[in-house]
Amino acid sequence: MYKRIFVPYDGTLPSKLALDEAMYIAKLSGGVIEVVSIVEESMSLIALDSGYANQMEPSDSATLSSLSVIEEAGTRIQAAGVQGSVRAVCRDGRDVSEAILLSAVDCDADLVVIGTHCRRGLRRWVHGSIVESLLRRTIFPILIVPCRATA
């Protein structure tokens, strides 16, 4: 069964539901959960001899937010009595789905459990779909947990 369960986590309701599902699977299978929060970057100018250049780096607020999110996930995993670890990963200029996929490869995942906002229409067009992008690139089994009215 699934021994290494990977969960991208951002503290939203869909990611909390995905973590709940992953913890349930981990309890049944004796698996270990790896929770990753993807840290957003902000653009800054750096001085060079010949002028200025853009540099992408994690902002302090994004880093603090990510640390808060993974601390919350760690607390939830511990309270559920499941083995697991949490960490923050910088995007390094990649889109979020690619950063998720590379992080799943790094932890040698057997399963990726991800929540979805279930956006439709204009909201989906504007915000995009990380899950859809991940599905197009994945090499792992993926469990997609839809949003629901209650957590």
C-alpha positions, -999 to 999 in steps of 0.1 A, spaced: 0 0 0 11 36 3 41 41 26 51 77 16 22 101 13 29 135 0 6 165 7 11 200 -7 -3 222 20 -12 259 21 -35 261 51 -67 266 30 -98 245 35 -90 222 5 -55 215 18 -68 208 53 -93 183 38 -65 167 18 -43 164 49 -72 148 68 -76 122 40 -38 116 39 -38 110 77 -66 85 73 -47 66 46 -15 67 67 -33 53 97 -47 24 75 -15 17 57 11 25 84 25 51 60 44 83 66 31 118 56 54 144 40 38 178 41 53 206 19 44 243 18 55 260 -14 70 294 -6 61 322 -30 88 345 -42 89 382 -48 109 401 -73 136 425 -62 162 445 -80 199 437 -74 228 460 -83 253 448 -108 283 465 -123 264 472 -155 230 481 -140 202 463 -122 186 429 -126 155 412 -113 160 385 -87 133 362 -74 137 355 -37 113 345 -9 98 375 8 99 377 46 61 377 48 58 346 25 85 328 46 67 336 79 34 326 64 48 293 52 64 286 85 30 292 103 13 270 78 37 241 82 37 244 120 -1 241 119 2 210 97 28 195 120 5 200 150 -24 183 131 -3 153 122 10 149 157 -25 152 172 -37 125 148 -9 102 160 5 97 125 42 97 115 52 126 93 73 156 86 67 191 74 89 215 54 88 246 33 101 246 -2 110 277 -23 95 278 -58 129 288 -73 111 305 -103 91 274 -111 53 273 -113 36 258 -83 27 225 -99 63 219 -110 76 227 -75 50 203 -60 60 175 -84 98 180 -78 92 179 -40 72 147 -44 101 132 -63 125 143 -36 106 125 -9 101 94 -31 63 96 -27 40 66 -34 9 89 -34 1 126 -37 -30 138 -19 -41 173 -29 -71 194 -23 -89 214 -49 -109 246 -47 -133 234 -74 -133 267 -92 -153 270 -124 -157 295 -152 -141 329 -149 -126 322 -114 -108 291 -128 -96 310 -159 -82 338 -137 -67 317 -110 -58 286 -130 -58 251 -117 -27 237 -100 -43 203 -98 -50 202 -135 -14 212 -143 -1 186 -118 -22 159 -135 -7 167 -169 28 162 -156 26 136 -128 44 103 -125 26 95 -92 -9 83 -83 -28 113 -72 -58 115 -49 -78 147 -55 -99 158 -25 -127 182 -36 -138 211 -14 -168 206 7 -190 229 28 -176 217 61 -141 206 73 
